[in-house]
Every structure is written in structure tokens, then in C-alpha cells.
Amino acid sequence: MARPLISVFAVEDTAAQVVWRALPGPHVCLSAGDRSTSVTAPPPAMLHRRGTPDRPLARARRPEFPLFGGPGAAVIEGLEPSTTYDLVVATPDGQESVADRFTTLAPPPGRLLCRFATVNDIHLGEHRFGLLKSIEETHPLPPGLNGYSHRCVRAALDEALAWGAEAIVVKGDLTRDAEPVEFREVGALLGALPVPVEVILGNHDARDAHYPARRWLAEYGIEVPDQPWARDLPGIRLVMGHTEVFREKGGHVSGQQRQQLAALAAGAPGAAFVAIHHQLHRWRFANIYPPGVPGPEANALLDALAAANPRTLVATGHTHRHRRHSHGPLVVAEVGSTKDYPGTWAGYAVHEGGIRQVIRRVAAPDAIAWTESTATALLGLWGLWSPGPRAERCFSHRWPAAA
């Protein structure tokens, strides 16, 4: 199954993000109903793979079509909630085609109270991607251009703030190898943000028990408590927990931490958002790679949270993919990485009666050019498997009625 050339990646109640691998003309109009946006094809990005020459990635993929530029993204705004639209692509010579069909979300009930965003698996310090680490950028990079892991998270944060995020939660795997220089790069990046930042450590950040990661982050004003903690925003409490185990890829939630997380969720003035790094397995043994929190621990945690506060959304990272499922009244969402396909960040709009999640691709040209190239990992299966269905990335969830 081939990935579409142009498609709608993200939907909200009044907006949709359109992404493309290349465009059918140098200037294109994207429209949905009576709303439209005009885009210009960016220059093709160059990618170097070991053993192959540099080449424009988007053109190499579909040589039989007269395509222009490289990958990109744009947002169509001003749409109606709960409405089905055709995405129409029009070129200046009058050619039109329907590229996709989508339905905007229904907003949760009540007033909008706040917005916040999350990123995870940023892996600062990484220089190659793929099972064989064969996907890499041309070197040396142009003067003043940071590596792809830095560019992608920097753009994700900028775009989340422009979207309206009033706080940022970073759900682990800040670094590639937990080196001091990587933590200090993370600290400088996150410490300069104009909104509150909460940081959770992941398995990549826990490779040496003697490395004072928390102290290095504290140098930049980022405090990472040893035990679960919380931050209250209008209408919701952000609850952060740690699942990392030194030198282990999988995660762990102790009985003590389960009780602490449940107590923090129970004490929320309204709903709760529980953020951890590792995904929660349904069974004792992992049925997908990489391993997360084993099923018995995961289910015990979800049962405790459901009993403590059924108005809870649990969000994880680690898998670099996008999925969601329910556990009783709870919604459990996995969110992908900023730095490999599809390259995303998550936004949450909190209403009086529910919450809306939107997963957008990082749209900055020098970020999306890189993440698009990584779709070829695992013989192209990564590009099909990691995004997940759009309905599992973008959804509205009504909080259950109070008991």
C-alpha cells in the first residue's frame, strides 16, 4: 500500500493540516468547502544514504509524475465543526482533483479552558536513523544549521506555542545517549521557553545511574522530581510519573508510584492528564517492539486511575507511533517522536466537558524534509505503520458524567 501524495494528516474542530510529499505544480491552491490556502512548492531537500548519491527525495519517489518541490504542510482554518469536506487540489492551469476526504471534530462540551502540548522521544544528539542507521543527512551541514533532532524539536515547540499551548510536557527520551552535552542542549532549549515546562525522563536518559541528569537540567531552571508530581491548569491537572529503569529498554510502575499517581489524579480540581514515557501493554509479555510497562503493572495503574478519577487521559511515548485505546472510562494515547516519520507534536484543548487531542506533523521545511525521508525505514513499512489511523491521532473525548 503506497502512501498518498497529498492528504489530510490532522483534523480539529475548525482546522485541518494538509501534508504532501510533493506538489503537482509550483503553485497550488488547497481548499475545503469555501476555505482555502495557497502554497508554493519548496525546494527539494537533499538526503544522503550510505552507498547512494545525493538526490531530491520527493522526485525520486514518483518519477512518472511532473512533481514540484519537496515535502511540506499547510493548515486550512475557519472550517465548521462536525462537517465532512473534500480536500481539493487546484493548479493555476485550472486542473482540480480531490485528494482526500475528512470530517472535522466535534468540540467537547462547554467553554475552552486551556491548551497545552506535549513532545516526546526527541533524542537530542542522534545523527542517524533506521534499523541499520543508514538514513543520515549530508555532512557537513551548512553553517548555522543544527542537526535534525534539534531542528525537529525546536520547530515542534515553536509550532505548539503558535497553536496556543500554555504549557509543555516532554514525555521522555530527551537524549540519545544521556551524555552531559546532550542534557545541556536539552536544558538550553527547554529552559528558554516562555511557558511552564514539565520534563519526564525516558530509557535513553537512564543509561548511567551515576549521571546527574536532574542536576544538569536544574542548571537551566528545569526541575525533575524523583517522585510523581503535578501542575494544575484551568480545568485539568497535569500528572507526571517516571517509568524508566536504568539500562533497560522496558518500563516499570511500582506499587508505590501507582498509588502516588492515583492520589494526584484523585486530588485534581477537575480532570487529569497523566503523562509517562513507556506505553502500557495489555498483556504480561510485549506483543510489539519496543517493550513498555508489562500488562499486570499497566492494568493495575489504569484500574487505580479509573477509580481515582474517571476523567483522566493517559499519554505515553516510547514506541514512536500513534495509537489510542480505552480502559473503562479512560483514554490511553501513544504519541510519536518529533524527529522521525511522521515527526509530530500533540496539542490538547481542554473544555469544561472534555478534551480534544490533535497530532500535527512538524511543518518547518527543514524538519519535514528530514522526517519524510525516514518513512523509508524498514523497507518502507515505517511510513505505513508509525502514523496510525487519523481517528486515533485526532479525537474529541467527553468526560464521563460525575458520579
Residue, then its C-alpha position, 0 to 999 in steps of 0.5 A: m500500500a503506497r502512501p498518498l501524495i497529498s492528504v489530510f494528516a490532522v483534523e480539529d474542530t475548525a482546522a485541518q493540516v494538509v501534508w504532501r510529499a510533493l506538489p503537482g505544480p509550483h503553485v497550488c491552491l488547497s481548499a475545503g468547502d469555501r476555505s482555502t490556502s495557497v502554497t508554493a512548492p519548496p525546494p527539494a531537500m537533499l538526503h544522503r544514504r550510505g552507498t547512494p548519491d545525493r538526490p531530491l527525495a520527493r522526485a525520486r519517489r514518483p518519477e512518472f509524475p511532473l512533481f514540484g518541490g519537496p515535502g511540506a504542510a499547510v493548515i486550512e482554518g475557519l472550517e465548521p465543526s462536525t462537517t465532512y469536506d473534500l480536500v481539493v487540489a487546484t493548479p493555476d492551469g485550472q486542473e482540480s482533483v480531490a485528494d482526500r476526504f475528512t470530517t472535522l471534530a466535534p468540540p467537547p462540551g462547554r467553554l475552552l479552558c486551556r491548551f497545552a502540548t506535549v513532545n516526546d522521544i526527541h533524542l537530542g544528539e542522534h545523527r542517524f536513523g533506521l534499523l541499520k542507521s543508514i538514513e543520515e543527512t549530508h555532512p557537513l551541514p551548512p553553517g548555522l544549521n543544527g542537526y535534525s533532532h534539534r531542528c525537529v524539536r525546536a520547530a515542534l515547540d515553536e509550532a505548539l506555542a503558535w497553536g496556543a499551548e500554555a504549557i509543555v510536557v516532554k514525555g521522555d527520551l530527551t537524549r540519545d545517549a544521556e551524555p552531559v552535552e546532550f542534557r545541556e542542549v536539552g536544558a538550553l532549549l527547554g529552559a528558554l521557553p516562555v511557558p511552564v515546562e514539565v520534563i519526564l525522563g525516558n530509557h535513553d536518559a537512564r543509561d548511567a545511574h551515576y549521571p546527574a541528569r536532574r542536576w544538569l537540567a536544574e542548571y537551566g531552571i528545569e526541575v525533575p522530581d524523583q517522585p510523581w508530581a503535578r501542575d494544575l491548569p484551568g480545568i485539568r491537572l497535569v500528572m507526571g510519573h517516571t517509568e524508566v529503569f536504568r539500562e533497560k529498554g522496558g518500563h516499570v510502575s511500582g506499587q508505590q508510584r501507582q498509588q502516588l499517581a492515583a492520589l494526584a489524579a484523585g486530588a485534581p480540581g477537575a480532570a487529569f492528564v497523566a503523562i509517562h514515557h513507556q506505553l502500557h501493554r495489555w498483556r504480561f509479555a510485549n506483543i510489539y517492539p519496543p517493550g513498555v510497562p508489562g500488562p499486570e503493572a499497566n492494568a493495575l495503574l489504569d484500574a487505580l486511575a479509573a477509580a481515582n478519577p474517571r476523567t483522566l487521559v493517559a499519554t505515553g511515548h516510547t514506541h514512536r507511533h500513534r495509537r489510542h485505546s480505552h480502559g473503562p472510562l479512560v483514554v490511553a494515547e501513544v504519541g510519536s517522536t518529533k524527529d522521525y516519520p511522521g515527526t509530530w507534536a500533540g496539542y490538547a484543548v481542554h473544555e469544561g466537558g472534555i478534551r480534544q487531542v490533535i497530532r500535527r506533523v512538524a511543518a518547518p521545511d527543514a524538519i519535514a524534509w528530514t522526517e519524510s525521508t525516514a518513512t523509508a525505514l524498514l523497507g518502507l513499512w515505517g511510513l505505513w505503520s508509525p502514523g496510525p489511523r487519523a481517528e486515533r491521532c485526532f479525537s474529541h473525548r467527553w468526560p464521563a458524567a460525575a458520579 
